[in-house]
Amino acid sequence: MNEQQSSRYINRELSWLQFNGRVLQEAADETVPLIERLRFLGIFSNNLDEFFKVRYATVRRIVRAGRKGRKALGVYTAEELLPMITDIVIEQQAESLNILDDIYKKLEDEGIHILDETQITHEKHQKFIKDFFTEEVSPAIETIILREDVELPRIQDLDAYLTIKMVMKGEKPPIYALLEIPSSIDRFIVLPKIDDHDCIMMIDDLIRYNLDSFFSIFDYESISAHMIKITRDAELDIESDLGKSFIEKLSQSVQGREDGAPVRFVFDKTIEEETLAFLLKKLDIENDDSIIPGGRYHNRKDYMGFPSLGRKDLLYPKQKPLPIKGITLDCSMFEKIAKKDYLQYAPYHTFAYTIKFLREAALDPKVKSVKITIYRLAKMSHIASALINAAQNGKEVTVQIELRARFDEESNMMYAKQMENQGVKLIFGVPGLKVHSKVCVIEREENDKIKRYGFISTGNFNHKTAAIYTDYTLFTADQNILKDLSKLFVFFDTNYIVNKYKHLIVSPHYSRNTFYKLIDEQIAISEEGGQGYILLKLNSISNYAIIDKLYEASQAGVQVDLMIRGICCLIPGVPGLSENIRAISIIDKFLEHPRVYVFGKGDTSKVYISSSDWMSRNLDNRVEVSCPIYDKDIKREILETLDICWNDNVKARLLNSKQDNAYVKNDKPKVRSQFATYDYYLNALKE
């Protein structure tokens, strides 16, 4: 370990695991409704799957290449990091199992019973399970008999399998098999009610209940089933065949993910050693893979879809998304936006304004062109539908679509093909860069002149995630900002030309240096006897150079306040280094997703909303847009909602060198920022 680095930074991978630990805290929190706690367990598990597919796989590749990787990873070498990750994950997995047991007991107190195959005693349940297995489950099961002399077919990444061991009669060796749990069927099967009690059975146990009939052709003495799961390296390998379109190459690469090398193997810790050894050899699992003992069930990400059973009392209360003050969905958005800017803060505000804006553009005869960047789309996308509709109505529609949005490639490719077939002009990224910005510009003919309208957002244009991700979207007719946005689309089309922007901060060409300059302005204020101030709300901060710049600001007396949801490689509160830096992280009902930068206090402060975190990839390897807020009312609104977040003392955790995820505690009145923010907008409507 590099001692100087270890005292200045927290390793990115370890910081991420602490973020997932905060998600696990929500599952453990007894003030969170029971079914929501189960769903947080699902989020924790899903996050971990993606971590192993991407980050752990990257570290492992560095080790296998014989490199230390300190430059890429910081603080630790790759070889040092792998066992540290595994130890933390094993500890978190054990904790998650204890939390799950506690939730199950409390569900029983609520009359909800999750039954396994040994608890099916009622005739009504027995018949239902037999019939359901015969009609729905059995036809969907794929089973592989494991033989020493036959190579094992490639098993699917992240699918759950039951390892079957049949002890044969006589002196015959045992027969092993892998049974794939069908992903086409819901993981949780709701059984008929008994005495007004809700009963649920996991499909895994429903299969276990029917093993005897399913394997009836084998003459065995006993049969057992233990679950396993493999996670594979998710790195895309985009081949350089010039004769293929980018969509074809990406499609083949996504399909090829199932052939990625294993990076994690999770198994039921009650499995017999002989069976485990056989599997590890057969599945080609090596010592530098993360081998993690788990509980009876894996793929706990499925808990995100745990049935609600009509029990509203075990869920968060529904909050109806609010209208934006001063603008309704019945009026023309262009007429309203022509007069002033408006801010949509989803999910407190309804995402319907974004859809309405594009729907209106599709129908308005005065609209001549629509240009938009797309990063992630829902499987049933209202955005894609509106853009196709605009093209059908003769508008010139240009879509810069980022096909490489990790794990959403297939959905994006599907819509790309549909839009292309309807005459939408598609731009597939910029060589060497991902396009992560979330912007739209519309050209409308008014009084024989072209006037621009548009929006800039901190989040993806996805109506499904907009219900659970918090994000700002600025609707504007500011011609200065929109002229800069138009230049960005010129860059997408002719990216050998690097434009200059008067108002927007655009990565990768200008962000890093502009942020340095903005930080330097606050340093100068402090050095001249004033009070420099910086407030950042980000998903992650991991770039060491920009962290060093914030350390420099702290040492100059600038107060730096950070709200970081995920990775934070910066260490706050270290004397002589970062004593003027404070940092919190909020994990609650919604996923905190906005990126907001504030430089200075009072009327002269500069406020930006952005698509960009302060990570190397955002600063140097992606096209990102940070937009200044010029409207005084919107600027005040953003600062007030940020202030609500900063004063959270219910769901905020302190980020510090201990990495212990301690909750913020003080004697002030309780502030749960996500609930308080909803009330803030609700009260604004009454004024």
N, C-alpha and C positions, 0 to 999 in steps of 0.2 A: 504494500500500500504506500502511496505517496503521502507522507504526513502533512505536507503543506496543503495539498488538495483536500485531504480528509478533514482538515480544520476549516476549510473555506466553503465546501460544497457537500451536498448530500447526493449520493449516487442516484441516477434517474430511475433505475429499475427498483431499487429499494424504496424510493419515495413513492413510486406507483403502487407498490404493495401496501404501503401505509394508507394511501388513498383508498384502496379496496378494503383495508381494515376499517375505514370510516363507514363504508357501505355496510360492512358486517355489524358495526355498532348499531345501525338502524334496525337490522334484523333482531338484535338483542334488546332493543329499547322497548320496555314494557308499556310505554305510553303510546307506542305506534300500534294501530289496530292490527289484530292477529293475522288476518289474511294479507295485509300489507307487509307484515314482517316476513311472511313466507315469500312474498314476491321480492323483497330485498335480498333474501337468500338466493333467489334465482338470478338477480342482477349480479351479486357477488360471484356466483359460479360462472355466469356468462362472461363477465369481465376477465376472470381468470383464464378461461378458454382462449380468449383473444390474446391475452398477455403471452401465453405459452406459444401460440401459433406465430406470433410476430416477434416480441422482444426476447423471450427466452431462446427462441430459435436463432435469432441474430447472434446472441452471445455464444451459443453453442457452435455456430458456424465459425466464429472467430477462433474458438478453441481448436476446432478440427483443422483449421487452416494453419495452425501452429503459430498464431500471432497472439500478442498480449492484449491488444485492443484498448490499451489505456487511453489513447488519444480519443477514440470514439466513445468510450464508456466513462472515463474519468474516475478518479478515486481508487477503484479496484481494477485489477486485471480480469479478463474474462474467466480465467481459470479459478480465481478467487471467488468470483461472483456466483458461479453456478451452484455450489453447495450452499451458499448463503441464501439464495433464492429458495432452494428446495426446503431448507430448514424452516424458513418463515412460512412457506406455503403449507408444510405439514402441520405446523402449529395453528395456522388459521383454519385449516380444514378440520382439525380436531375440535376447535372452538365452534365452528359452524355446525358440526354434528351435535354438540351439546345444546346449541341454540335450537336446532331442529327438534330434538327430543322435548325440550321445554315447550315449544310451540304446539307440538302434537298433544302433550298433556293438557294444555290450556284449551285446545280445540275440543278435546273430549269433554271438558267441563262445559263447553258451549253446545254439546250435543252433536258434535261433528266427529265421526270416527273414521280413521284411515286404517283399513283392515288389511292384514297380510293373508297369505294362503292358509295359515294355520287357524285363522279366526273365522272361517266361513262355516257356520253351524246351522244357520237358518235355511230351511228348504227353499224359500223364495229366492235367496241369494245364490244358492247352489245351482238352481235351474237357470237363473239369469246368466251366471258366469259361464256355465257350460255352453249355453246357446250363443252367447256373445263371442266366445272363443271360436266355436265352430263356424259361425257365419262371418265374423269380421276379422278376427285376429289370425287364425290358422292359415287362411289363404295368403296373407301378407307376410308370413314369416319366411325368411331365408336362413337355411341351416347348412353349416360347413362341417363335415366330419374331418377331424384332424388326424392325419396319418403321417408316420415318420417318413414314408417313402414318397409322399406326394407334397409338392410345394404348395404353401398356403396362398390362396388368392389374396390380393390386396384388400385389407379390410378398411372400411370407410372412416375417414377422420371425424371424430367427435360423435359418431353414432355410438349408442350403448349396446353392448353385447352381453349375453349370458354365457359363461363358460360352463358347459355341461360335462360332468364326469359320471360315467356309468361303470359301476363295479360289476364285472361280469361273473356269472356263475362258473364254478370250477376254478381252474388255475389260469384262466385266460387273463391277459393284461387288460387294464381299464380302457374304455373307449372315451375319447374326448371329442367334444364338438363345440362350435361357436354358433350361437343362435342370435341373429340380429333382431333387436326389438324394433318393430315397425314404427317408423317416424310418421307414417301417414295416418296414424290413429292417435287421438289425444292420449297423453300420458296418464291422465286421471280419469278413471271410469266412475261415473256416478251410479251407484247401485240403488235399487228400490229402497224407499224409506221403510224402516222397521220401528214401530212404536214412536213414530214422529221424530226419529233420530235420522240425521243425514249420514250416509255411509259412502265412503269413497275407497276405491281400490286402485292401486297403481297397476298399469298394464304389465309391469315386470312380475308382480305377484300373481296376477291373473294367469300369466303364462306358467309360472311355477305350479299353480294349482292344477294345471292341465298337462303337466309333463308326462305323466304315466300314459295317457292316451296318445299324446303326440309321438312318443318314442316306443310305442307298443310293439313294434317289430323286433326290438332288441331283447335278448334274454338276459336281463341283468338282475342282480340282487338288490342294488340300491342306486338311486340317482340323486345328484345334487346340482345346484346352480349357483354360480357366483358372478357378480357383474364386473366387467372390465371396460375401460375406455382408453383410446389412444388419441393423442393430439399430435398433429403433423405440422411441419414447417409450412407456413402459408405464403412464403415469398413467391411472387409471380416471376416467371421466367419468360419474358417477352422476346421471342425469337426475331431475328433480323431478316426474315424472308421478304424481300422487296415486292414479291408478287402477290402478297396477301394484304388485305385491308387491315387497318388497326383493329377493327372490331373482330375480324377473324382471328388475329393473333391473340388478342386479349381473351376471347372466348376459349381458345384452345388452352391458354395458360391457366384460366380459372378451372377448367375441367381437369387440368393436370395437377391441381392442388392435392387431389386424393393420392397422388404418388409421392408427395413430399415425405422427407425422412421423419420418423417418429421423434418427438421431443419430450413427450410426457406419457407416462403409463400409470393409470390410476386403477387400483384393484380393491376388491372387498377384502379387508384385513383378516377375515375368518377363513379365507381360502386355504386349502392344504398346501404345504410347502412343495410337495411333489408336483401338484398341479401348477403352481406358480412357476416353478423352474421349467417345466415343460413349455408353458406359454411364452416365457421370456425368450427361450431358445427359438421356439417356432416363429415368434413375431419379430425376431431380430432386434430385440431391445438391448441396448448397450449400456455400459456403466455410466457414461456421461449424459444419458437421458435422465430425466427427473422421474424417479420411480416412487410413487406416493401411495401409501396405504390409505384406504378410505372406508366409508361405511357400506352399507348394503346397497345403497342406490347412488348412481352417478348421474350425470346430465341434470344436475339440480337446477340448471338454467330453466328447465321446464316449469319450475315453481312460479316463474313470471306469469304463467297462464293458469294458475290454480283457480278452479271454478269458484265463483262468488256465492253460489247457492242461494242467491237472493238475500244474503245476510248483509244488508247495508250498514248494520251496527259494527261489523268487523272490517269495514273499509273506511278510507278517508271520506269525509263528507264531500259530496259533489259541489263544486263551485262553478256556476255558470259563467263562461267567459263574458267579459263586459264589452260594451261598445266604446269606441274612442270618443272622448268628449268633443263635440263640435262637428262630428261627421257621422252620418248614418249610412247603412248599406242600401238605403232606398234612393240616395241622391247620386249625382254624378261626382265621382271622385276627382276627375280632372278639374271640374269647376271649383271644388273645394281646395285642392292642392295648389291651384293657380294663385290663390289668395294667401296661403300660408303653409308652412310645413306641419306635418302630423307625425306622431310617434306611436307605433304599435309595439306593445310589450306583451308578447305571448308568454304563457297562456293566460295571463290576467286579462288581456284583450283577446278577442276572437281573431283567429288567423284568417277568418273569412274576408278581411279587408284585402289581403294579398291576392286571394282568388278573385275577388270582385274587381280589383284594379286590372288584372290581366283579362278577365272576361269582358270588361268594358272596352279595353283596348281592342279585343278581337272583333267587337261589334261596331265600334265607332267609325263611321266613314271618314272622319278627319285623320284618323291614325294611319300613318304611312309605313312605319316600321316598328318592330319590337326586337330588342336585343337583350339577351339574358344569359347569365352564367348559371350552370346547374352542377351541383356536387352530389347530393343524395336525393333520390326521389322515393316516394312511397310506392308500394306495389300497385296500388290503384291511385294514380296521380292526377289530381285535379289540375295541377300546374301544366303537365304535359298535354292534358285534354284542351286546356285554354289556348296553348300555343298552337296546337294542331288546328283548332278552330280559327285562330287568327290567320294562319296560312291559307285555310280554305276560303276565307273572305278576302283574299288578295293582298294581305299585308306582307311586307318583306320581313320574314322572321329569321333571326339569326340566333342560334343556340350554341354557346360554348359549353359543351358537356364533358365533365371529367369522368371518363369511363373507369378510371382506376381508383375510385372512391372505395377503400378497402371493405370487402364483404358486401358491397352493394353493386358490384360490377354487373351482375346478371340483370338486375332490375334496370339499371341505367342503359345497358345494351339493348334490352327489349324496347324501351321507349325511344332510343336513338333510331332504331330501325323503323319504328312506326312514324316518327316525325320526318325522317328522311323520305319515306314513301309519300308523305303528304306535302312535300315541297319545302320543308323547313331546311334552311341552310345550317349544316352542322360543322362546328369546328372542334376537332378532337385534341384540345390541349396545345401546349407549347413544348417543343423538344427540350427534354431535360427538366421540365417544371410541371408540377401539378397546379391546376387552377382551383384555388380554394376560396376565392372571393365570392360573395353573394350579392350580386348587383343586377340591376335592370335599368335600361334607358329606352324610352319610347319617344318617337318623333311624331308630332301632330301638327297638321297644317291649320294655322289660325291667321286670318286676315292676310292671306297670300304669303305668309312667312312660316318657317318651321320653328315650333316651340317644343322644347324637350321636357318630359316628365320622367320620373324614375324613383327607384328605391334602392337603399343600401341596407344590408342586414348583417347581423352577427351570426345568424344561423341558417340552416338549410331550408329550402322551400319544400317542406314536406308536412302536409296537414296532419299526419299521424304523430310525428315527433313534436309538432308544435303544441300538442296538448300536454306534453310532459317536459319539454325543454323550455327554459326561460331564455328569451332572445328579444333584442331590440330591432325594429325595422323603421327606418326613416323614410317617409314619403315626402318627396320634395320636387319643386319646380325651380329650384335655384339654378339658373343657367350656367353659372360659373362651375358649380360642382358637376353638373351634367355634361358640360363640355369636356371636362376631364374624363368622365366616364366614357364618353364617345371615343376619346383618344385610346382608352384601354382596349376597346373592341377593335380599333385599328391595329393595335399591337398584336392582338390574337390572330388577326388575318395576315399581318406582315411583321412577324416578330423579329426580323433583322433590324427593324427600326425601333429604337428606344426613345419614347416620347418623354417630354418634361411635363410635370403636372404642377399647377399653381396652388391647388387646394387639397387634393387627395394625397395620402402617403401610400405609395405602391411598392410592394415587394415584387421581385428581389432587388430592384435597382436602387431604391431610395429609403426603405424603412429603417435599416440599421443606423445609417448616418443621421437620419432625421430624429430618431429616438435619442441618439447620443446628444444631438444639439438641444433637444427639449429638456433633457436631464441637465445639461450644462447651464441652461438658462436658470434653472432652480438652484444650482450650485452657486452661480454668480449672485443671486438674490441673497442667499444665506451668508456668503462671504462679505457682502456689503452691509450686513447688519439686519437684513430682513429675515422673513421666515419662508424658506423654500419649502414646497410641498408637492408630493407626488402620490397619487392614488391609482392603483392598477387593479382591475378585476379581470382575471384570466382563468382559462382552464389549466394552463401549465406554464411554468417558467423553468427552463433548463439550460439555456445558452450561457456558458460560463463568462463570455466577454461582456454580455449585457448585465449579468449579475455583478461582475466586477465594477461596472459603471454605477450600479445602484449602491454598492459598497462605498464607492468614492463619494457619492452624494450624501450618504449617511455620515461619513467622516467629516464632511463639510458642514454638517448641521441640518441637512434637509430631512424633514420628517417624511418617511416613506411608509405608506400603508398598503398592504397587499391582501387581496381576497383571491385565493387560489383554490379552485376546486380539487385539482388533481395533483400533478407532479410539481414539487417545489424543491429545486436543488439549492436554492438560496437558504442560508441559515440566519434567521433573524436574531437580534438581541445579543450578539456577541460583542463584549467590550472591546473597543479599539477597532472593530471591523464593521459591525452592523447594529450598534446600540440604538440607532434612531429608526430602525426598521421593525415594524410589527406585521404579523401575518396571521390570517385566520382562514379556515376552510368551512364552507357550509354544505352539509349534505342533508337533504330533507325530501319532502314529497316530490318536488320537481328537480330536474337536473339543471343545476346552475350552468348556463352556457354562454352568456354575453362576454365579449371582450370590450372593456371600456378603459380609456386612459384619461387621467386628469392631471394636468400640470399647473400648479399654482392654486391660490384660493381667491374667493371673491369674484367680482365682476371681470377681472382680467384673466381668470383661469381659462385654460384651453382644454376643451373636452372633445374626445374622439370616440366613436364607436368603430369596431373593427371585426374582421373575420380572423385576425391573426393573434395567436399566442406568441409568447416570447421564447420560442424554441428555434434551434438552428434551421429546421426544415421550413418554418414559417418565414424566417428572415431571409434565407438564402436560396431555398429550393422550391418555393411556391409563389404563385401570383396571389397576393393578398391586397385588400383595400382597407385603409383606415380613413374614416370620413370625419371632418370637423363638424361640430354642432354650432351653427351660427344663430339659430333662433333662440332668443333669450328665454322664452317660456319652456321650450324643450330642454334647454341646457339646465334650467332650474329643476325640471322634472327628473332628469337623469341624476343630478346631484342629490336630490331628495331621496330617490329610491336607492341610490348607493349608500346614503347615510343610514337608511333603514337596515340594509344588509350589514353594514359595519357595526351596528349596535345590537345585532342578534346575540342574545345570551341564553338561547335555548338549544339551537342546532349548530352553533358555530364551535369549531374546535381550534385550539391554538396550534400553530405550526412552529416548531422550535427544534433545537438540536437533539432533544430527547426522543422525538418522533413517537410520542406516547398518545397522541390524539386526545389529549385532555380537553374537556369542554370548557368554554369560556364561562367563568362564574364571577358575578359581581352583585352588589346590593341594589342595582338599578331595577326599575320595573321590568317585568319579563317582556322580551321582544322576540317573537318568532317571525323572522323577516318575511318568509313567503306568505304567511297569513296576514301580516301587517301590510305588505305591499298590495295585496288584494283589497284590503280595507282602504288603503290610500286612494286607489283608483275608484272604488265604490263611493267614497266620500266626495271625491272630486266631481262626480256626476251630479251630486246633490247641490253643489255650490252655485 
